[in-house]
Amino acid sequence: MNSESSLMLFSVREFVFAMEIGSLLEVAQISSEKLSPDEAGPFRYRFNFRGKDIPVLDLAERSGIIPTPIEGLLQLLVVEMNSNPFALLIDKVLEVAKEEGVVYRFPAMLRSERNEYIKAIYRLNDRISFFIEPGSLLKDEGIAELRTS
């Protein structure tokens, strides 16, 4: 991550995350009825993105907090890993940050299975966010399913 990258800042509960804009394919606000359950794989939901059925990862659930309620309007970030799209279910897009920020290494002593995907801590003005990359969010079974879908 470059400290001068354009980042999308978004929230999941009380946490703020940052992701490089180049990782995003689309930001979508959809009705909860557009998600379909996925009983067979490691993802709980799927979403029709431009005619392709893609998996949806609930970032709250991946972070070890209460899963996002699937009701009303939902916010999705469509990202990709190795040209395979998937969607992240988030709470809210906050801003696109283009200013230079300060990047800190994420301390090894704070790492756990719930936050192993956090690459760094990003500070812009008085806001702290967790910098993530789409591929790091997926566990082995999610990566395998993404490759076959």
N, C-alpha and C positions, 0 to 999 in steps of 0.2 A: 504494500500500500504506500502510495506517495502522499506526503503530507499536504500536497496541493491538489489532490484528486477531487473530482466532482462526486459527491456522495449523496445518496438518498438516506435521509434520517427518518425513522419510523418507530412507532411504539408498539409494545406488546405488554399490556398491563402497565406497571410502573417503570418498566425498563425501556431504554432508548437504544436502538440498534442503528448501525450505519453499514451501507453496502455501496460499492462502486457503481455508478450509473451504468457503466458498460456491461454489468452483469444482468441488467434488467431488460426484459423484452417488452413488458407492458405493466401498467398499473390498472387494475380493474376493480370496480365496485359492482358487485353482483347480488342478486336475490339469493337467499339461502336455498330456494327450491332448485337452483341451477347446479347445486352440488349433489352428486350421487354417492351412496355408500360404496365402499370397496372392502368387502368381507374377505377377499382372497389374499390380499397382499399386506405389506407392512404399513401402507398408507390407509387412513380411515376414510378418505373421500377422493373423488375424482371430479374433474371439471372439463367441459368441452371447450377447448381453446382453439378457435379457428378451424373447427372440423376434426381436431385431434383430441382424443381422450387422454388427459394428463393427470398425474397424481397431485394431490394437495397435501402439504405438510403444515400442520397446525404448529406454529412456532411457540405458542404458549405451552402446549403439551410437550414439545421437544425440549423445552427449557425446564420441565419438571413442575410446572404450575398448572392450575386448573385449566382444562381445555376451553377453547373459545366456544361459547354457545352458538349453535348453528340455527340462527333465527334472524329474520329481518334482512337488512343489507349487510353484506360482508365485504371486507377489503382484502384484495389479493395482490401480491406482487408475483408476476410471472417471470421466472428466471430460467437459466439453463445451465446444464452441466454436460460438457462434451456434445453439444448440439442437441441434447435431449431436454425439452422444457418440462418444468414442474412449477407448481404454484405454492407460495407461502401465504398462509392465512395469518394476517396481522390485525392489530386494532386500528391504527391510523397512520397515514403518511403525514410527516411533520413538515419537512422542508428539503430542498436541495441545497446542500452546502458547497459553495465554490470557494470560500475563503480558505486561507491556509490555517490549518489546525495543528495541534501537537499530538503526536502518536506515541503511546507508551506500550511497552511489551506487557502482555497479560501474564501476571505472576504464576509460575508453575505451582506454587503452594496453594493457589486458589482453584486449580483445575479439578474437575470432577467429570463424571460421565454426562451430567446434565449441561455442562458448559464447555465441553471439549472443543466445540466448534468456534469459539470466540478466538479470533486471531490477534486482536490488539484492543487497546482502549484508546478512543479518539476524543480529544477535548477541543471544542470550538467555542470560544468565548467562555461562558460559564456552564455550558452543557457538556456532560460526559455521555458517551455512547460506546457500545460494544461493536467493534468492527467485525463483520462476518463475511464469509465467501459462500456462495450457494452450495458448492460441492461438499464443503466441510459439514454442512447440516445433516447430510445423509449418513446413515449407518450402512454397514455392508449389505443388508437385505434390501434397503432402499435403493442403493446403487445398482444392485443386480436387477431389480424390477425395472428401474428406469432404463437400463440398457436393452431390456427385452420388450418394452412397450413401444 
